[in-house]
Amino acid sequence: MTSAVIIVLREVLEAMLLMCMLMASSSAMGFRLRWLVPALVAGLSGAVIYALLLEEISMSFDGFGQEIINSLLLVMTALLLAAHNFFAVKCLVTPSRIAAHSHWVPMILVGAVAMGIAREGAEIYLYAYSYGLMAGDVTAVLSGGAIGAGIGFSLGTFIYYGLGTLPSARCLQFCCAIALIIGAGMMTQAALYLAQADILPAGEPLWDTSTLISESSLFGELLHAAIGYEASPTLTQIGLNIGAVLLSMIAMWLGYRSGFNRKENP
């Protein structure tokens, strides 16, 4: 049951951190949370479809279909988080102008949350099916999964309301920082999947911090869920991580310049 708690907690926490951060950011930018309904529907539907078609997906692309699909979901989510940071910073500079992009921001939020839920939800579905139903350990998996999910939802709720208590400008600043960290972590994970699919070079690890924080420990699992922690990252992973950080910073700079120019020339 302990493994079920940890595995489900990791997957739920990763999805909840992304979703609750974007919910807080959306409210700070003045958008209602109506976009959350289509995001949840699309994400849960995508998770079920992904899980049911996993065998076909895995056999595609010379047997690396799952790695390629996972990497694509991670890369696209990271790009959407960079786009979120563009509009969040633009809103910080000229709050009244964000209404002009009211159709773009909800689409970005829906896409990011839906892909996050689809990827993590499929992992939970497959774990429950493989280790619960197929292995005949349904009670332990369901009870442990329920505990893990409950902890994950509780932490997500705490994050959402914690960010919501901040002034709008401060909330957006924190959300941009969280989005940057999450996006960089996702690119690190994407690099690992692409290396497994022989698309990117694997390389030797640059360092190994497993003696300090093991990836299999509870704290390591939580760090992996929150920031994409890898105990022994390769040069490719570090390169994509830094690239994601730079991309998000460029997006924020462009958002600032765009908002500043509009402020100077209303």
Buried (B, 14 or more C-beta within 10 A) or exposed (E): BEEBBBBBBBBBBBBBBBBBBBBBBBBBBBBEEEBBEBBBEBBBBBBBEBBBBBEEBBEEBEEBBBBBBBBBBBBBBBBBBBBBBBBBBBBBBBBEBBEEBEEEBBBBBBBBBBBBBBBBBBBBBBBBBEBBEEEEBEEBBBEBBEBBBBBBBEBBEEBBEEBBEBEBEEBBBBBBEBBBBBBBBBBBBBBBBBBBBEBBEBBEBEEEBBEEEEBEEEEBBBBBBBBBBBBEBBBBBBBBBEBBBEBBBEBBEBBBEBBBEBEEEE
